[in-house]
Amino acid sequence: MKSAEEIKDFTRFIAEYATSLLGSGVHTSRVLRNSGRIANSLGLQVHMTTFQKSIIMTVTDADGSPVHTEVLEIPGMPISFEYNSELSSLSWEAFDKHLSVQELRIKFEEIKSRPKMASWLLILLVGFANASFCRLFGGDLGAILIVFVTTMLGFFLRLQMQKRGINHFIVFTTAAFVTSLTASSALLFDATAEIAVATSVLYLIPGVPLINGVIDILEGHTLTGVSRLIQAFLLVLCISAGLSLSIFMFQNSLL
């Protein structure tokens, strides 16, 4: 039987682990499975309630006592499939090797402290990805080059605004407006301007929240799923607003 202090220490760790998964773009059932797997490796049980911005987690011993509950805020983090994969691997390592809480925390901190992808490389890759979408939808070479440059500009602006803690609805609206407005320069080069403008904002589409929201609803986590879908829908509206403003300015040429 675990002592009350041991239960408390583990609850704090597993709550931080779960919020890191949720904050970096993992659907709820996966968080529950990973957290439960770590708890089972130590002979504990986890009960968790998730919300859009926080979680309530209760951990008990196998016989139901002692009990400790933690309430943690879900941090705003960039979506990272590599980070998610490493945290999931940690849960399997804990299950296979029966790691102690101290060992788990050390490995968890190592994962968190690993260097992230350089901003310039991320901007470059996003530019290539969005330019590929332009080509996929039939854009010519001129449009592809314009989308490549304007996407990097818009994504750089988005990163800088996020670093300054600006409201993400304002960030998405501004980024969509600046990107689509600069993409309208395709009109000057006799390129497929309508395709360039339409595809220039695709990098802003909140695909992960949309997918996770649907998965959560299908798996019974309705409250979290609906919250995610509403959040994603509002972001799509912000993108539409920014795009509409630029189209309105050039409506005679684009429409």
Legacy VTK file of the C-alpha trace (Angstrom):
# vtk DataFile Version 3.0
C-alpha trace
ASCII
DATASET POLYDATA
POINTS 255 float
0.000 0.000 0.000
1.310 3.437 -0.950
1.608 6.182 1.631
-0.385 9.399 1.324
2.800 11.307 0.464
3.690 8.856 -2.309
0.182 9.149 -3.758
0.433 12.943 -3.635
3.837 12.960 -5.355
2.629 10.668 -8.123
-0.595 12.645 -8.638
1.371 15.831 -9.190
3.597 14.106 -11.722
0.845 12.348 -13.682
-1.285 15.512 -13.747
1.633 17.446 -15.271
2.237 14.595 -17.708
-1.425 14.523 -18.791
-1.686 18.299 -19.253
1.472 18.256 -21.381
-0.116 15.661 -23.658
-3.398 17.571 -23.911
-1.631 20.882 -24.499
0.454 19.509 -27.353
-2.455 18.089 -29.356
-3.404 14.604 -28.098
-7.004 13.390 -28.031
-8.481 12.604 -24.623
-8.687 8.807 -24.759
-4.974 8.548 -25.565
-4.157 10.709 -22.554
-6.302 8.463 -20.370
-4.630 5.315 -21.699
-1.103 6.656 -21.238
-1.818 8.004 -17.759
-3.565 4.801 -16.721
-0.676 2.715 -18.044
1.830 4.590 -15.883
-0.449 4.395 -12.857
-0.970 0.645 -13.286
2.787 0.092 -13.407
2.939 1.466 -9.848
-0.182 -0.293 -8.598
-2.299 2.871 -8.650
-5.539 3.948 -10.289
-6.220 7.221 -12.098
-9.567 8.959 -12.512
-9.517 12.061 -14.689
-12.028 14.654 -15.852
-10.907 16.883 -18.724
-12.089 20.334 -19.707
-10.956 22.775 -22.377
-8.426 24.554 -20.166
-7.972 22.340 -17.111
-8.133 18.788 -15.771
-9.234 17.267 -12.467
-7.250 14.152 -11.592
-7.730 11.779 -8.675
-5.275 8.992 -7.858
-5.959 6.133 -5.436
-4.208 3.016 -4.288
-5.457 -0.356 -5.513
-7.730 -0.741 -2.500
-9.227 2.739 -2.931
-7.272 4.627 -0.271
-5.575 6.978 0.297
-6.951 9.452 -2.228
-5.361 12.596 -3.634
-6.797 15.050 -6.183
-5.034 17.662 -8.290
-6.493 20.403 -10.511
-4.111 21.672 -13.203
-4.406 24.164 -16.035
-3.643 22.833 -19.509
-0.700 24.851 -20.889
-0.785 26.379 -24.339
1.861 24.510 -26.319
2.728 24.113 -29.993
1.413 20.896 -31.513
4.259 18.388 -31.743
3.808 14.805 -32.913
7.410 14.021 -31.966
6.831 15.273 -28.410
3.604 13.284 -28.162
5.310 10.133 -29.385
8.117 10.463 -26.841
5.655 10.957 -23.988
3.674 7.909 -25.124
6.893 5.884 -25.264
7.597 6.970 -21.690
4.309 5.403 -20.559
5.278 2.074 -22.151
8.741 2.258 -20.599
7.156 2.852 -17.209
4.837 -0.124 -17.744
7.614 -2.486 -18.887
10.311 -1.458 -16.403
8.118 -0.355 -13.440
9.971 2.938 -13.097
9.679 4.898 -9.864
8.123 8.365 -9.759
11.590 9.898 -9.409
12.850 8.057 -12.491
9.732 9.007 -14.422
10.138 12.666 -13.551
13.782 12.688 -14.627
12.913 11.157 -17.999
9.914 13.491 -18.346
12.080 16.558 -17.740
14.612 15.264 -20.269
11.888 15.034 -22.915
10.629 18.531 -22.100
14.124 20.043 -22.228
15.121 18.590 -25.581
15.792 21.307 -28.175
12.872 22.175 -30.404
13.052 22.664 -34.152
14.627 25.987 -35.081
12.077 28.670 -35.954
13.701 29.449 -39.310
13.540 25.783 -40.336
9.910 25.518 -39.248
9.019 28.636 -41.245
10.808 27.253 -44.308
9.047 23.873 -44.106
5.627 25.487 -43.665
6.331 27.613 -46.728
7.161 24.526 -48.807
4.068 22.703 -47.519
1.697 25.529 -48.387
3.322 26.033 -51.799
2.679 22.332 -52.432
-1.006 22.882 -51.708
-1.000 25.687 -54.257
0.441 23.351 -56.882
-2.017 20.618 -55.903
-4.941 22.959 -56.566
-3.616 23.961 -59.981
-1.505 27.021 -59.276
1.149 27.972 -61.800
4.827 28.551 -61.019
4.317 32.231 -60.279
1.527 31.499 -57.813
3.580 28.768 -56.135
6.517 31.105 -55.560
4.249 33.856 -54.239
2.465 31.465 -51.853
5.834 30.177 -50.648
7.060 33.667 -49.759
3.774 34.980 -48.338
3.271 31.856 -46.215
6.682 32.318 -44.607
5.850 35.966 -43.972
2.469 35.145 -42.431
3.817 32.285 -40.322
6.672 34.451 -39.046
4.139 37.119 -38.080
2.018 34.491 -36.316
4.988 33.208 -34.294
6.005 36.722 -33.248
2.484 37.620 -32.143
2.136 34.377 -30.192
5.438 35.013 -28.405
4.020 38.338 -27.227
0.934 36.651 -25.791
-1.561 38.280 -28.159
-5.016 36.717 -28.222
-4.965 33.816 -30.670
-8.172 34.963 -32.411
-6.480 38.255 -33.236
-3.352 36.346 -34.288
-5.243 34.153 -36.756
-7.267 37.041 -38.200
-4.189 39.207 -38.663
-2.076 36.402 -40.119
-4.824 35.451 -42.572
-5.263 39.062 -43.661
-1.541 39.768 -44.124
-0.894 36.470 -45.920
-3.821 36.757 -48.338
-3.169 40.456 -48.927
0.459 39.859 -49.909
-0.577 36.827 -51.970
-2.747 39.198 -53.992
0.490 40.461 -55.509
0.016 37.544 -57.932
-2.228 39.963 -59.829
0.867 41.929 -60.802
2.633 38.937 -62.343
-0.163 37.449 -64.415
-0.239 34.370 -62.170
-3.256 32.340 -61.015
-4.083 34.910 -58.356
-7.339 33.345 -57.147
-5.572 30.056 -56.379
-2.649 31.857 -54.738
-4.931 33.831 -52.430
-7.157 30.861 -51.564
-4.271 28.515 -50.720
-2.092 31.085 -48.965
-4.038 30.730 -45.682
-4.262 26.937 -45.582
-1.380 26.711 -43.113
-3.676 28.331 -40.521
-6.418 25.672 -40.700
-6.734 24.074 -37.218
-6.716 20.484 -38.458
-5.572 18.820 -35.222
-8.305 20.375 -33.011
-10.925 19.463 -35.613
-9.775 15.835 -35.788
-9.345 15.517 -32.019
-12.762 17.050 -31.422
-14.444 14.455 -33.632
-12.436 11.606 -32.045
-13.348 12.780 -28.535
-17.059 12.894 -29.363
-16.985 9.452 -30.997
-15.209 7.988 -27.958
-17.625 9.498 -25.456
-15.686 12.559 -24.279
-18.440 14.827 -25.537
-17.711 17.909 -23.428
-14.058 18.090 -24.426
-14.819 17.214 -28.045
-17.479 19.904 -28.439
-15.184 22.463 -26.781
-12.426 21.647 -29.235
-14.746 21.834 -32.228
-16.126 25.195 -31.103
-12.578 26.509 -30.655
-11.593 25.250 -34.106
-14.760 26.690 -35.676
-14.014 30.123 -34.187
-10.475 29.972 -35.584
-11.869 29.110 -39.009
-14.156 32.158 -38.739
-11.110 34.310 -37.914
-9.287 32.968 -40.964
-12.360 33.668 -43.087
-12.584 37.214 -41.734
-8.939 37.985 -42.552
-9.251 36.436 -46.010
-12.509 38.284 -46.700
-10.930 41.635 -45.873
-8.195 41.182 -48.451
-10.643 39.863 -51.071
-12.870 42.883 -50.446
-9.931 45.192 -51.152
-9.212 43.456 -54.489
-12.712 42.214 -55.293
-12.803 43.689 -58.792
-9.628 41.828 -59.744
-10.133 38.522 -57.912
-13.859 37.900 -58.286
LINES 1 256
255 0 1 2 3 4 5 6 7 8 9 10 11 12 13 14 15 16 17 18 19 20 21 22 23 24 25 26 27 28 29 30 31 32 33 34 35 36 37 38 39 40 41 42 43 44 45 46 47 48 49 50 51 52 53 54 55 56 57 58 59 60 61 62 63 64 65 66 67 68 69 70 71 72 73 74 75 76 77 78 79 80 81 82 83 84 85 86 87 88 89 90 91 92 93 94 95 96 97 98 99 100 101 102 103 104 105 106 107 108 109 110 111 112 113 114 115 116 117 118 119 120 121 122 123 124 125 126 127 128 129 130 131 132 133 134 135 136 137 138 139 140 141 142 143 144 145 146 147 148 149 150 151 152 153 154 155 156 157 158 159 160 161 162 163 164 165 166 167 168 169 170 171 172 173 174 175 176 177 178 179 180 181 182 183 184 185 186 187 188 189 190 191 192 193 194 195 196 197 198 199 200 201 202 203 204 205 206 207 208 209 210 211 212 213 214 215 216 217 218 219 220 221 222 223 224 225 226 227 228 229 230 231 232 233 234 235 236 237 238 239 240 241 242 243 244 245 246 247 248 249 250 251 252 253 254
